[in-house]
Amino acid sequence: RVCDLIAERAAGGGAEAFYALEFFPPNTPEGARNLISRVDRFGQAPSPPLWVDVTWCLDSGKRAMETLVAAKAVCGLAVQLHLSCTGLTRDMADGVLEDCVEARIFSLMILRGDPQPPGSEWECPHDGFPRARDLVAYIRRKHGDTFSIAVAGHPGGLPGGGGLDAAVHNVRDKVDAGADYVVCQVGFDASEYASLV
């Protein structure tokens, strides 16, 4: 589990920097071979990523899982499924989580996700998850601590509006729902990150 890898690093003093990589699942067999070859090269680097993250969405579900399984088996890297609430129902979430357990993938990055199609308003499907915290709480109720759960933090404020206070409240809600750790996107103002922390 990724949260355990992070805890091990922190227990060792936390001075050693680490990074993770995020990939979108390839659309073709050739793309899959190319991606796994690149991931394997990263895994053989003097300072390999602590984990790799593959994005799951309605269109890429099976390909995302196959990519994670290959990255884990072929490259020997820790893997994390990047799971969005966009279009996700409870039945679908149950299926994805069952697939994760079967594939022994126990790390998740939970996001509300972007609207589909891009530029439209975000809509929660019937029996879906309106916010990332709702999906985090659902996973914890059904699976306890089986999964390591990461969530997003937004140092510059929430996407679509809301300043620092809203961003802090949002992160706190997700942690209270059961998130193990928070990942922030690249920021260019260190004071915004420090304020969020």
CORLIN-V353679 format. One record per residue. SS is DSSP state (H for helix, E for strand, - for the rest). PHI is phi in whole degrees, 0 to 359 (* if undefined). Layout:
SS_PHI ; SS_PHI
//
This chain:
-_* ; H_297 ; H_300 ; H_289 ; H_297 ; H_295 ; H_298 ; H_298 ; H_296 ; H_295 ; H_294 ; -_275 ; -_108 ; -_68 ; -_283 ; -_280 ; -_290 ; -_217 ; -_214 ; E_229 ; E_239 ; E_245 ; E_231 ; E_267 ; -_295 ; -_291 ; -_265 ; -_228 ; H_301 ; H_296 ; H_298 ; H_296 ; H_298 ; H_297 ; H_296 ; H_297 ; H_298 ; H_292 ; H_298 ; H_298 ; H_297 ; H_300 ; H_296 ; -_269 ; -_294 ; -_303 ; -_233 ; -_287 ; -_296 ; -_292 ; E_202 ; E_240 ; E_239 ; E_239 ; E_280 ; E_258 ; -_213 ; -_304 ; -_277 ; -_242 ; H_314 ; H_294 ; H_296 ; H_297 ; H_296 ; H_299 ; H_295 ; H_296 ; H_299 ; H_293 ; H_298 ; H_287 ; H_284 ; H_280 ; H_263 ; -_69 ; -_261 ; -_292 ; E_231 ; E_219 ; E_271 ; E_265 ; E_249 ; E_259 ; -_285 ; -_300 ; -_75 ; -_272 ; E_262 ; H_297 ; H_299 ; H_295 ; H_300 ; H_301 ; H_296 ; H_297 ; H_293 ; H_297 ; H_299 ; H_298 ; H_299 ; H_298 ; H_273 ; -_61 ; -_253 ; -_243 ; E_231 ; E_229 ; E_248 ; E_256 ; E_228 ; -_293 ; -_95 ; -_271 ; -_294 ; -_234 ; -_289 ; -_306 ; -_93 ; -_272 ; -_281 ; -_287 ; -_232 ; -_272 ; -_291 ; -_304 ; -_64 ; E_252 ; -_233 ; -_291 ; -_220 ; H_303 ; H_300 ; H_291 ; H_289 ; H_301 ; H_298 ; H_299 ; H_297 ; H_296 ; H_297 ; H_275 ; H_234 ; -_56 ; -_262 ; -_303 ; -_254 ; E_281 ; E_236 ; E_256 ; E_225 ; E_268 ; E_242 ; -_232 ; -_303 ; -_271 ; -_106 ; -_287 ; -_300 ; -_85 ; -_121 ; -_104 ; -_273 ; H_299 ; H_301 ; H_294 ; H_295 ; H_296 ; H_299 ; H_297 ; H_297 ; H_300 ; H_300 ; H_290 ; H_293 ; H_298 ; H_284 ; -_130 ; -_294 ; -_273 ; E_202 ; E_241 ; E_249 ; E_252 ; -_290 ; -_302 ; -_235 ; -_247 ; -_231 ; H_299 ; H_293 ; H_295 ; H_296 ; H_300 ; H_294 ; H_295 ; -_298
//
